[in-house]
Amino acid sequence: SAVISQKPSRDICQRGTSLTIQCQVDSQVTMMFWYRQQPGQSLTLIATANQGSEATYESGFVIDKFPISRPNLTFSTLTVSNMSPEDSSIYLCSGGEEYEQYFGPGTRLTVT
Amino acid sequence: GDSVTQMEGPVTLSEEAFLTINCTYTATGYPSLFWYVQYPGEGLQLLLKATKADDKGSNKGFEATYRKETTSFHLEKGSVQVSDSAVYFCALSDGGSNYKLTFGKGTLLTVNP
């Protein structure tokens, strides 16, 4: 299994600003993903973080709004840019190999 | 596209009751199926999985069998405990070159003593 940590665990941000969330895995993993979980809702995949290349975004999510980096096999960042209250959500990263995905504890973001 | 439909909650049971949470899926090909659990204030944890038809995943007294003929992966436990209170998510991965997960909406389970 893999243990995944995220920083920050929560933040309150002003409209129009940006926040970068860090995801660290305790071992090298092939796959890393970023999800959003809106209050009381399921998880929605934002993008696949590809090591050494541009992330692959799902429909409805764009790089300008959610730039992602993945410099190596244990680390990734997600930036939520030009935030609005609608971006208030829990953001989770996951990592693993093939069918085994492990999740971080999430970053709870509130935009005021 | 792929989708997962799971039983609407919330579900409230007494301790030692039998639990079933229904999950059906739509996918091209032969996906892998998962149940994840989210305890209050915590992140998602993989509870069990099945990667091919007729496989049974099991963990912590929970079981689910991959039924290709009914495209289902129902979660069961014979005797629930208060500590099982959590949100349960059914999910699938269609494999290929990307193992991304598609989740159901989640089912909140509350077990009363």
Interface residues (C-beta under 8 A of the other chain):
Chain A: M31 F33 Q41 S42 L43 T44 L45 T48 T56 L92 S94 G96 E98 Y99 E100 Q101 Y102 F103 G104 P105 G106
Chain B: S32 F34 Y36 E42 G43 L44 Q45 L46 K49 T51 F89 S93 G95 N98 Y99 K100 L101 T102 F103 G104 K105 G106
